[in-house]
Amino acid sequence: MNLGELRDKFRSDTGDTVVPYFWSNEAIARYLSEAEAEAAIRAKLIHDSEDLDVVAGESAIELPESLFDIQYAELRASDGNTYVITGATRRDLDTAKPGWRTTTARPEYYVHDDKRLILSALPDANYTLYIEFYRTPTEPMEEDEDEPEIHSIHHDGLLDWAFKLAYSVPDADTFNPGKAKDAEEAFERMFGRRPDADIRRRQNANRPHRNRIHL
């Protein structure tokens, strides 16, 4: 479904079909865009990849704004060699590789900050960093023809989060905490609970299939 079709279903399901509407078209579009982002985070629905430039001597790399979970990373050298780098925490690196912040070498690990990736050494050369990751949608839905990035089988489920947001607005005509709670629970049944960001990053830094840092 596109935004126009989702909005029509929202109005039909809520009974908001007579002008003047309780909820504006713009508000419904915002609710549905927020719903898609929420679903993408909870159920990891949008997988992507990207090549990023690594400059010799610079350990911090800006990440795509929509990225929230790195799944795989490798350095690609100019000679064609590739080197998998794995997630770690600063505490791990401080223990296993003292002085890592100022050491010049080929990085073997990375720390995932909120918006940046920090390499475990100052790169000894220019590289290309290839990453695979989960992300949220890059653009909100605004035009009637806009469609969610997530698969069409999930589109109906977005309405539950939109209902939750709509019924949570402190308005005398529409505020309904009971309906908001029911809609949130329905959304959670489909897409799961929202993961804690810090816990997710710690789990990613200690995935069993990744090499652990050894002293």
KEKE-3310 file (N, C-alpha, C; in steps of 0.2 Angstrom, whole numbers, plus 5000, padded with zeros to 4 digits):
npx = (5004:5002:5005:4993:4984:4986:4982:4969:4964:4967:4958:4946:4946:4947:4935:4936:4930:4923:4923:4926:4941:4947:4960:4974:4979:4993:4997:4993:5002:5014:5013:5012:5025:5033:5029:5034:5048:5049:5045:5055:5066:5063:5060:5071:5070:5075:5089:5105:5119:5136:5149:5163:5174:5191:5203:5220:5227:5216:5204:5191:5175:5161:5145:5131:5116:5104:5107:5107:5112:5126:5131:5141:5158:5172:5189:5195:5209:5220:5228:5219:5217:5207:5201:5193:5185:5181:5168:5170:5172:5176:5182:5186:5196:5205:5210:5215:5223:5232:5234:5229:5222:5231:5240:5247:5242:5236:5219:5210:5198:5183:5174:5157:5150:5136:5134:5145:5159:5172:5189:5201:5214:5225:5223:5235:5235:5226:5210:5195:5180:5169:5153:5139:5122:5108:5095:5084:5070:5076:5069:5055:5037:5028:5021:5006:5008:5020:5028:5030:5047:5048:5043:5028:5020:5020:5014:5000:5002:5008:4998:4994:5003:5002:4989:4991:4999:4990:4979:4985:4987:4985:4970:4954:4944:4950:4959:4962:4967:4965:4963:4975:4984:4980:4982:4996:5000:4996:5004:5016:5015:5016:5029:5038:5047:5054:5072:5085:5096:5110:5112:5110:5122:5132:5129:5132:5145:5150:5147:5145:5151:5161:5178:5186:5194:5211:5222)
npy = (4994:5011:5028:5036:5025:5019:5029:5031:5019:5021:5031:5025:5014:5021:5028:5041:5050:5060:5077:5092:5083:5074:5071:5077:5076:5077:5074:5061:5055:5058:5050:5037:5036:5037:5025:5015:5017:5013:5000:4995:4996:4987:4974:4973:4976:4982:4979:4983:4989:4997:5007:5015:5028:5026:5035:5037:5038:5043:5039:5040:5037:5043:5037:5031:5040:5034:5021:5008:4996:4987:4973:4967:4970:4975:4979:4985:4984:4993:4985:4974:4965:4959:4962:4957:4966:4967:4970:4978:4984:4999:4997:4984:4986:4995:4986:4975:4981:4993:5010:5010:5021:5030:5022:5018:5007:4993:4993:4981:4980:4988:5001:5004:5019:5030:5038:5036:5026:5020:5016:5003:5007:5020:5021:5014:5016:5021:5015:5005:5004:4992:4989:4980:4982:4986:4997:5012:5019:5030:5041:5051:5047:5057:5061:5055:5044:5039:5025:5013:5007:4995:4977:4973:4965:4969:4981:4983:4981:4993:5002:5000:5006:5019:5021:5021:5032:5042:5041:5045:5058:5072:5077:5083:5077:5066:5059:5044:5033:5019:5013:5017:5009:4996:4996:4998:4986:4977:4981:4977:4963:4960:4965:4964:4969:4985:4985:4988:5001:5002:4989:4982:4986:4981:4968:4965:4968:4957:4945:4927:4922:4930:4935:4936:4948:4945:4944)
npz = (5000:4997:5004:5003:5002:5014:5023:5020:5025:5038:5042:5039:5048:5061:5060:5056:5045:5041:5035:5046:5048:5062:5063:5054:5036:5036:5049:5050:5040:5046:5058:5052:5045:5057:5062:5053:5054:5068:5067:5058:5067:5078:5072:5063:5049:5037:5028:5023:5014:5012:5006:5014:5015:5022:5029:5030:5046:5052:5063:5066:5059:5050:5051:5041:5043:5046:5050:5062:5067:5065:5056:5049:5045:5035:5030:5015:5005:4995:4987:4984:4994:5008:5025:5038:5051:5068:5080:5096:5113:5121:5133:5132:5122:5129:5139:5132:5121:5125:5123:5111:5104:5099:5092:5077:5064:5055:5057:5068:5074:5079:5087:5089:5090:5093:5081:5074:5069:5077:5074:5079:5079:5073:5056:5045:5032:5017:5016:5010:5018:5020:5025:5032:5037:5048:5045:5047:5038:5025:5021:5026:5023:5012:5001:4992:4984:4989:4996:5009:5014:5019:5017:5009:5016:5029:5029:5034:5048:5052:5054:5067:5076:5071:5076:5089:5092:5087:5096:5108:5108:5118:5116:5118:5110:5104:5112:5119:5130:5132:5120:5114:5121:5118:5104:5104:5110:5100:5089:5095:5096:5083:5078:5089:5104:5107:5106:5118:5115:5120:5125:5114:5106:5114:5114:5100:5100:5106:5099:5096:5084:5081:5082:5098:5108:5112:5125)
capx = (5000:5005:5003:4986:4979:4986:4979:4962:4962:4967:4952:4941:4947:4945:4929:4937:4929:4919:4927:4933:4944:4950:4968:4975:4983:5000:4998:4993:5008:5019:5012:5014:5032:5036:5027:5039:5054:5049:5045:5062:5071:5061:5061:5076:5067:5079:5096:5108:5127:5138:5157:5165:5181:5195:5209:5226:5228:5210:5201:5183:5171:5154:5140:5124:5112:5098:5110:5107:5115:5131:5131:5148:5163:5179:5193:5197:5215:5221:5230:5214:5216:5202:5202:5187:5186:5175:5165:5173:5170:5182:5185:5190:5202:5209:5213:5219:5227:5234:5237:5226:5219:5237:5244:5246:5242:5229:5214:5207:5192:5179:5169:5151:5146:5129:5134:5152:5163:5179:5193:5205:5220:5225:5224:5242:5235:5219:5206:5188:5177:5163:5149:5132:5119:5101:5093:5078:5069:5080:5065:5048:5032:5024:5016:5001:5011:5025:5027:5035:5052:5048:5039:5021:5016:5020:5011:4994:5004:5010:4992:4993:5007:4999:4983:4994:5001:4984:4975:4989:4987:4980:4965:4947:4940:4953:4963:4959:4973:4964:4964:4982:4987:4978:4986:5003:5001:4995:5010:5022:5014:5019:5035:5042:5048:5060:5078:5089:5102:5116:5112:5111:5129:5136:5129:5135:5153:5152:5144:5150:5155:5167:5184:5187:5201:5215:5228)
capy = (5000:5018:5032:5037:5020:5018:5035:5030:5014:5024:5035:5020:5010:5025:5032:5048:5050:5066:5084:5092:5077:5074:5070:5080:5071:5078:5071:5054:5054:5057:5044:5031:5036:5035:5018:5012:5017:5009:4993:4993:4995:4981:4968:4973:4974:4985:4977:4987:4989:5003:5007:5021:5029:5026:5039:5035:5043:5046:5033:5041:5037:5045:5032:5033:5043:5029:5015:5007:4990:4984:4966:4964:4975:4973:4984:4983:4988:4995:4979:4969:4961:4961:4961:4957:4969:4965:4974:4978:4990:5003:4993:4978:4988:4998:4981:4971:4985:4999:5015:5009:5027:5033:5017:5017:5000:4991:4991:4975:4980:4994:5003:5008:5024:5032:5041:5035:5020:5021:5010:5002:5010:5025:5017:5014:5017:5022:5009:5006:5000:4989:4987:4978:4985:4987:5004:5014:5022:5036:5047:5050:5047:5063:5061:5050:5039:5036:5018:5011:5003:4988:4973:4975:4960:4972:4987:4983:4982:5000:5006:5000:5011:5025:5022:5022:5039:5046:5041:5047:5065:5075:5081:5081:5073:5060:5056:5037:5029:5012:5012:5018:5004:4991:4997:4997:4979:4974:4982:4973:4956:4959:4967:4963:4974:4989:4983:4994:5002:5000:4982:4979:4987:4977:4961:4965:4968:4950:4940:4921:4921:4935:4934:4939:4951:4941:4948)
capz = (5000:4997:5009:5002:5004:5021:5026:5019:5029:5045:5043:5039:5055:5066:5059:5055:5038:5039:5036:5047:5051:5069:5062:5047:5032:5038:5055:5049:5037:5051:5062:5048:5044:5063:5063:5049:5058:5074:5065:5056:5072:5082:5068:5058:5042:5031:5028:5018:5014:5010:5006:5017:5014:5028:5027:5034:5051:5055:5066:5066:5052:5051:5048:5038:5048:5047:5053:5070:5069:5061:5056:5046:5042:5032:5027:5008:5004:4988:4983:4983:5000:5013:5032:5042:5057:5072:5085:5102:5117:5123:5139:5129:5119:5134:5142:5127:5117:5128:5118:5104:5101:5096:5088:5069:5062:5051:5062:5068:5078:5079:5092:5086:5094:5091:5074:5072:5070:5079:5073:5085:5078:5067:5050:5042:5024:5015:5015:5009:5024:5018:5030:5031:5043:5048:5046:5047:5031:5024:5020:5028:5018:5012:4995:4992:4980:4993:4999:5014:5011:5021:5013:5009:5021:5035:5029:5038:5055:5053:5057:5074:5079:5070:5080:5096:5092:5086:5102:5113:5108:5123:5113:5121:5105:5101:5117:5122:5132:5132:5113:5112:5124:5114:5097:5105:5111:5093:5086:5098:5094:5076:5077:5094:5108:5105:5109:5121:5110:5123:5126:5107:5104:5118:5111:5094:5101:5109:5095:5097:5078:5080:5086:5104:5109:5117:5128)
cpx = (5004:5002:4996:4982:4980:4982:4971:4960:4962:4961:4946:4940:4945:4939:4930:4936:4925:4923:4922:4935:4947:4958:4969:4979:4990:5002:4998:4999:5014:5019:5014:5021:5035:5035:5032:5045:5054:5049:5051:5067:5069:5062:5066:5074:5071:5086:5099:5116:5129:5146:5158:5172:5185:5201:5214:5227:5222:5206:5193:5180:5164:5150:5134:5119:5106:5101:5109:5110:5120:5131:5138:5152:5169:5182:5195:5203:5216:5224:5226:5213:5211:5203:5196:5189:5180:5174:5169:5170:5177:5186:5189:5197:5207:5213:5218:5224:5229:5237:5234:5224:5225:5241:5242:5247:5236:5224:5211:5200:5189:5175:5163:5148:5140:5129:5140:5154:5170:5184:5198:5212:5220:5227:5231:5241:5227:5216:5199:5185:5170:5159:5142:5129:5112:5100:5086:5077:5073:5075:5058:5043:5028:5019:5012:5004:5017:5023:5032:5041:5051:5043:5032:5017:5016:5016:5005:4996:5006:5004:4992:4997:5004:4992:4986:4996:4995:4980:4979:4990:4983:4975:4958:4943:4943:4957:4959:4965:4972:4965:4971:4986:4986:4982:4993:5004:5000:5001:5016:5021:5017:5026:5040:5043:5054:5066:5081:5095:5109:5117:5114:5119:5133:5136:5132:5143:5155:5149:5148:5154:5160:5173:5184:5194:5205:5221:5235)
cpy = (5006:5022:5034:5032:5018:5023:5033:5024:5016:5027:5030:5016:5014:5029:5039:5050:5056:5073:5088:5086:5079:5075:5073:5075:5071:5074:5063:5051:5053:5051:5037:5030:5034:5027:5013:5011:5013:5001:4990:4992:4988:4975:4968:4971:4977:4983:4981:4986:4995:5003:5014:5022:5029:5030:5038:5041:5045:5040:5034:5041:5038:5039:5035:5035:5038:5022:5014:5001:4987:4977:4963:4970:4972:4979:4981:4987:4989:4989:4973:4965:4964:4959:4962:4961:4968:4970:4973:4984:4993:5000:4988:4980:4991:4992:4977:4975:4992:5004:5014:5016:5031:5029:5018:5010:4999:4989:4984:4974:4987:4995:5006:5013:5026:5034:5039:5028:5022:5015:5009:5004:5016:5021:5019:5016:5019:5015:5010:5001:4998:4987:4985:4980:4985:4994:5005:5017:5028:5042:5046:5050:5053:5064:5055:5043:5036:5029:5017:5007:4996:4984:4974:4970:4964:4979:4988:4985:4989:5004:5006:5005:5018:5027:5024:5029:5044:5047:5043:5055:5068:5080:5079:5077:5066:5056:5049:5033:5021:5010:5012:5012:4997:4991:4996:4990:4975:4975:4978:4966:4955:4960:4966:4969:4978:4987:4989:4995:5000:4993:4979:4980:4982:4970:4960:4965:4961:4944:4933:4920:4925:4933:4938:4942:4947:4945:4944)
cpz = (5000:5003:5009:5004:5011:5025:5026:5024:5037:5046:5043:5046:5061:5066:5058:5047:5036:5040:5041:5050:5058:5068:5054:5043:5034:5044:5054:5045:5041:5056:5058:5047:5051:5064:5059:5052:5064:5072:5062:5061:5076:5078:5063:5051:5036:5032:5022:5018:5011:5010:5009:5016:5021:5026:5032:5040:5055:5057:5066:5060:5054:5047:5045:5044:5050:5050:5060:5072:5064:5061:5053:5044:5040:5029:5020:5006:4996:4984:4982:4989:5005:5020:5036:5049:5062:5078:5092:5106:5119:5129:5137:5126:5124:5138:5138:5123:5120:5123:5111:5101:5098:5092:5081:5067:5057:5057:5062:5071:5077:5085:5088:5091:5090:5083:5071:5073:5071:5078:5078:5084:5073:5061:5047:5035:5023:5014:5012:5015:5021:5024:5028:5037:5042:5049:5046:5040:5031:5023:5023:5022:5018:5007:4995:4989:4984:4996:5004:5011:5013:5017:5014:5014:5027:5035:5034:5046:5057:5056:5064:5078:5077:5074:5087:5097:5092:5093:5108:5113:5113:5120:5116:5116:5103:5107:5120:5124:5132:5124:5111:5115:5120:5107:5098:5106:5104:5089:5088:5096:5087:5075:5083:5098:5105:5109:5112:5117:5113:5123:5119:5105:5108:5116:5105:5095:5104:5105:5095:5090:5077:5085:5092:5104:5114:5119:5126)
residu = (MET:ASN:LEU:GLY:GLU:LEU:ARG:ASP:LYS:PHE:ARG:SER:ASP:THR:GLY:ASP:THR:VAL:VAL:PRO:TYR:PHE:TRP:SER:ASN:GLU:ALA:ILE:ALA:ARG:TYR:LEU:SER:GLU:ALA:GLU:ALA:GLU:ALA:ALA:ILE:ARG:ALA:LYS:LEU:ILE:HIS:ASP:SER:GLU:ASP:LEU:ASP:VAL:VAL:ALA:GLY:GLU:SER:ALA:ILE:GLU:LEU:PRO:GLU:SER:LEU:PHE:ASP:ILE:GLN:TYR:ALA:GLU:LEU:ARG:ALA:SER:ASP:GLY:ASN:THR:TYR:VAL:ILE:THR:GLY:ALA:THR:ARG:ARG:ASP:LEU:ASP:THR:ALA:LYS:PRO:GLY:TRP:ARG:THR:THR:THR:ALA:ARG:PRO:GLU:TYR:TYR:VAL:HIS:ASP:ASP:LYS:ARG:LEU:ILE:LEU:SER:ALA:LEU:PRO:ASP:ALA:ASN:TYR:THR:LEU:TYR:ILE:GLU:PHE:TYR:ARG:THR:PRO:THR:GLU:PRO:MET:GLU:GLU:ASP:GLU:ASP:GLU:PRO:GLU:ILE:HIS:SER:ILE:HIS:HIS:ASP:GLY:LEU:LEU:ASP:TRP:ALA:PHE:LYS:LEU:ALA:TYR:SER:VAL:PRO:ASP:ALA:ASP:THR:PHE:ASN:PRO:GLY:LYS:ALA:LYS:ASP:ALA:GLU:GLU:ALA:PHE:GLU:ARG:MET:PHE:GLY:ARG:ARG:PRO:ASP:ALA:ASP:ILE:ARG:ARG:ARG:GLN:ASN:ALA:ASN:ARG:PRO:HIS:ARG:ASN:ARG:ILE:HIS:LEU)
# end
